[in-house]
Amino acid sequence: MRLEDLRPARGARQKAKRVGRGNASGHGNQSGRGTKGQKARTGVRMVPGFAGGQTPLWKSIPKRGFRNPSRKSYAWVNLDLLERAFDAGAEVTPLTLRERGLVKGREEVKILGRGRLTKSLIVRAHRFSRAAKAAIEAAGGQAIQLAEPAATEE
């Protein structure tokens, strides 16, 4: 077989539908658009959810609550996971947590105090709970906070 012998399978390629070329074309009269109405006209573009002038459903149902646009979300890791995943003396950073599959995504990391920590670890994270920080330091490790939050001026 040679390159110039390659052909598409029978029926794989169809002729383009040439509309607006009269009745003999097979797509005459309304050109495959049905009869009349907004969608039969040229230049029509309706947004998703458009309900023909009736108030769309997404607008008519009540909205509740408050969504804070500047909300901070954290990927949290507990001490028992650190105990299992790292050897004594290891340095724990958000990057190493992602590499080991303990954290997904690009969120900031917060260390929480569930479980016991018996190994001395150097833990670098964006936030620590009080219990987690105390447990890390009690085990002989260090809890180093990354990117100190900016103080708000009032």
Secondary structure as UniProt FT lines:
FT   HELIX           3..5
FT   TURN            10..11
FT   HELIX           23..25
FT   TURN            29..32
FT   HELIX           38..40
FT   TURN            42..43
FT   TURN            48..49
FT   TURN            52..53
FT   HELIX           57..60
FT   TURN            69..70
FT   STRAND          74..78
FT   HELIX           79..85
FT   TURN            88..89
FT   STRAND          91..92
FT   HELIX           94..99
FT   TURN            100..101
FT   STRAND          108..112
FT   STRAND          122..125
FT   STRAND          127..128
FT   HELIX           130..138
FT   TURN            139..140
FT   STRAND          142..145
//
